[in-house]
Each structure stands twice: as C-alpha cells, then as structure tokens.
Amino acid sequence: MKRFLNALAALMALLIFVPAVYAANADNPNGCKPAGLFGQLAEPFQPFETAAAQTIVEGDPVKLDGSGQIVIGTATDSTLLGFARTAVTASSAGDLIYVYSDPLTVFECQCSGTFAITMIGDAVDLEGSTGAFEVNENATTYRPLRILNYNPNDSVGANTRVYVQLVMSTVGGGA
C-alpha cells in the first residue's frame, strides 16, 4: 500500500507540473506591439497624418501612400513604415495617428501557425486584417519582418508569440 501511495503522489506531482510546461499558447492575434528598443535616444513613435477613410487599430502595420499619408499595411507589403501606436476609425485626410516607426524597435507578434526554433533569423510575411495581424511564419514572399526570437513565456509551437523587426522600413533601413 505504501508503494502505491508513493507512486500515486509522484504521478500527481507530474500531472500538476506538466500543464504549466506544455500548456497551449492562446490564439489571440492583436497585431504587433513594441517589446523593446535597441539603444534609441528619441521617442520610438512619431505623429503622421492619415489618408481618408482609414480604420487602423493599435498594433496594425502601416505604410505611407503616394501622398505621404498613412494607410493600413497589407499582407502583400514588403516595406512598412511601422506599427500603429494609436487607432483611427473612418479617418478624414490629415487626422493624426502615432506610429512606432523607428526601424530599431523590436515588436512582439503572434504566429499564425506553428513556430519552430529553426525559424529564428528568417524574414517572413504578415497576414490578417485590422486588429488581427499575425506573423505568417511559413510564408516568405514579401518578407517585411525578421524573426529575432520567441517569447520565453510561450511554448514553441502553435500561436507562439515571437519578437520581430522590420526588414525594410520607409524611414531608413531595417534589420
């Protein structure tokens, strides 16, 4: 009986420990948020004017249009200005929006599929729409983002949150 109770106690301890280590990552795409900066002295976000009729949520990718105004980025963009710090809804041309536009900013974004450690260093695509952009870790057609690492609070696998930088920024270079 004593051997059975010891074995049961060991099994229960294992069951309590396993979910914390192997828990699935939450599927909660919400764009890209700043996670850190590489030695910047200036504010990492700047004000820009939006184009008309834009709906942009905090964390959405943004780019400059031909008039120099902000429009939402898409999954087919290879160059971005950055990610929105503030939101605009049904903007009029000239409305202000703040954008994390420094190419040295590191962002945290959720992967849309299954992340593997071997993807660190890869230039990858975005996918999604307003308020739900994600890193498309399996696509490398447009490659606006480079995966730097993954969030150590996540498990490697589905919906892992990764740290990325812009590969090419319209404000001068990138990672």
C-alpha positions as CSV (number, residue, x, y, z in Angstrom):
1,M,0.0,0.0,0.0
2,K,2.8,2.4,0.9
3,R,4.5,1.8,-2.5
4,F,1.1,2.5,-4.2
5,L,0.7,5.8,-2.4
6,N,4.2,6.9,-3.2
7,A,3.7,6.1,-6.8
8,L,0.4,8.0,-6.8
9,A,2.0,11.0,-5.2
10,A,4.7,11.0,-7.8
11,L,2.2,10.8,-10.6
12,M,0.1,13.6,-9.2
13,A,3.2,15.8,-8.9
14,L,4.0,15.1,-12.5
15,L,0.4,15.9,-13.6
16,I,0.5,19.2,-11.8
17,F,3.8,20.1,-13.4
18,V,3.1,19.1,-17.0
19,P,0.3,21.6,-17.9
20,A,2.5,24.6,-16.9
21,V,5.3,23.4,-19.2
22,Y,3.2,22.2,-22.1
23,A,0.2,24.4,-22.0
24,A,-1.0,25.5,-25.4
25,N,-0.5,29.1,-26.4
26,A,-3.6,31.3,-26.5
27,D,-4.8,32.1,-30.1
28,N,-5.2,35.9,-29.7
29,P,-3.9,37.8,-32.7
30,N,-3.8,41.5,-31.9
31,G,-1.2,43.0,-34.2
32,C,2.4,43.8,-33.2
33,K,3.2,45.7,-30.0
34,P,6.6,47.1,-29.1
35,A,8.7,44.8,-26.9
36,G,12.0,46.6,-26.7
37,L,14.4,49.1,-28.3
38,F,18.0,49.0,-29.4
39,G,19.7,52.0,-27.9
40,Q,17.4,54.7,-29.1
41,L,17.6,58.3,-27.8
42,A,14.5,59.6,-29.4
43,E,10.8,58.7,-28.9
44,P,10.2,55.4,-30.7
45,F,6.9,56.7,-32.1
46,Q,6.0,59.8,-34.2
47,P,2.9,61.5,-35.4
48,F,1.8,61.1,-39.0
49,E,-1.3,62.3,-41.0
50,T,-3.7,59.6,-42.2
51,A,-5.2,59.3,-45.6
52,A,-9.0,59.5,-45.8
53,A,-11.3,56.5,-44.9
54,Q,-8.7,54.5,-42.9
55,T,-9.6,52.2,-40.0
56,I,-6.4,51.3,-38.1
57,V,-6.2,49.6,-34.7
58,E,-3.2,49.8,-32.4
59,G,-0.7,47.2,-33.5
60,D,-1.7,47.2,-37.2
61,P,1.0,47.6,-39.8
62,V,1.1,50.9,-41.6
63,K,2.8,52.4,-44.6
64,L,2.9,55.7,-46.5
65,D,0.8,56.2,-49.6
66,G,1.9,58.2,-52.6
67,S,0.9,61.4,-50.9
68,G,2.9,60.7,-47.8
69,Q,-0.1,59.9,-45.7
70,I,-0.6,56.8,-43.5
71,V,-2.7,53.9,-44.8
72,I,-3.0,50.4,-43.3
73,G,-0.4,47.9,-44.4
74,T,-1.4,44.6,-46.0
75,A,-0.1,41.0,-46.3
76,T,1.4,41.9,-49.7
77,D,3.7,44.7,-48.5
78,S,7.4,44.2,-48.4
79,T,8.2,47.7,-46.9
80,L,6.3,49.1,-44.0
81,L,6.6,52.4,-42.0
82,G,5.9,50.6,-38.7
83,F,3.0,49.7,-36.5
84,A,0.3,51.9,-35.1
85,R,0.6,53.1,-31.6
86,T,-2.9,54.7,-31.7
87,A,-6.1,53.9,-33.5
88,V,-8.2,55.8,-36.1
89,T,-11.6,55.0,-37.3
90,A,-13.0,56.2,-40.6
91,S,-10.4,58.9,-40.7
92,S,-10.6,62.2,-42.6
93,A,-7.4,63.0,-44.6
94,G,-5.0,64.7,-42.2
95,D,-6.2,63.0,-39.0
96,L,-3.2,62.3,-36.7
97,I,-2.0,58.8,-35.8
98,Y,1.1,57.9,-33.8
99,V,3.3,55.2,-35.3
100,Y,6.2,53.2,-33.9
101,S,8.4,54.0,-36.9
102,D,11.9,53.5,-35.7
103,P,13.5,50.6,-37.6
104,L,15.4,49.6,-34.4
105,T,12.1,48.9,-32.5
106,V,11.5,45.2,-31.6
107,F,7.9,44.1,-31.8
108,E,6.1,41.1,-30.3
109,C,3.5,39.4,-32.6
110,Q,1.7,36.1,-32.6
111,C,2.5,33.5,-35.3
112,S,-0.5,32.3,-37.3
113,G,0.7,28.7,-37.4
114,T,3.3,26.6,-35.9
115,F,6.6,28.2,-35.0
116,A,9.9,26.3,-34.8
117,I,13.2,27.5,-33.3
118,T,14.8,27.0,-36.7
119,M,12.8,30.0,-37.9
120,I,14.8,32.4,-35.9
121,G,16.5,34.8,-38.3
122,D,14.0,34.2,-41.1
123,A,12.4,37.1,-43.0
124,V,8.7,36.3,-43.1
125,D,5.3,37.6,-44.2
126,L,2.3,39.1,-42.3
127,E,-1.3,38.0,-42.6
128,G,-4.6,39.1,-41.2
129,S,-6.6,42.2,-41.2
130,T,-7.4,45.2,-38.9
131,G,-6.9,44.3,-35.3
132,A,-5.8,40.7,-36.0
133,F,-2.5,40.8,-37.9
134,E,-0.1,37.9,-37.3
135,V,3.3,36.7,-38.4
136,N,2.9,34.3,-41.2
137,E,6.0,32.2,-40.3
138,N,5.5,29.8,-43.2
139,A,5.4,32.4,-46.0
140,T,8.4,34.2,-47.4
141,T,7.1,36.0,-50.4
142,Y,7.1,39.7,-49.3
143,R,9.2,39.3,-46.1
144,P,8.6,42.6,-44.2
145,L,9.6,41.1,-40.8
146,R,12.6,39.2,-39.4
147,I,12.1,36.8,-36.5
148,L,14.6,37.6,-33.8
149,N,13.5,35.1,-31.1
150,Y,10.3,33.9,-29.3
151,N,8.7,34.9,-26.1
152,P,10.1,32.6,-23.4
153,N,6.7,32.6,-21.6
154,D,5.2,30.8,-24.6
155,S,5.8,27.2,-25.7
156,V,7.3,26.6,-29.1
157,G,4.6,25.5,-31.5
158,A,1.2,26.8,-32.5
159,N,0.4,30.5,-31.9
160,T,3.8,31.3,-30.4
161,R,4.5,35.0,-29.8
162,V,7.7,36.0,-31.5
163,Y,10.0,39.1,-31.4
164,V,10.4,40.7,-34.8
165,Q,12.0,43.7,-36.5
166,L,11.1,45.4,-39.8
167,V,13.3,44.1,-42.6
168,M,12.9,47.3,-44.6
169,S,11.4,50.5,-43.2
170,T,10.4,53.6,-45.2
171,V,12.3,55.7,-42.6
172,G,15.7,54.3,-43.5
173,G,16.7,50.7,-43.5
174,G,15.8,47.9,-41.1
175,A,17.1,44.8,-39.5
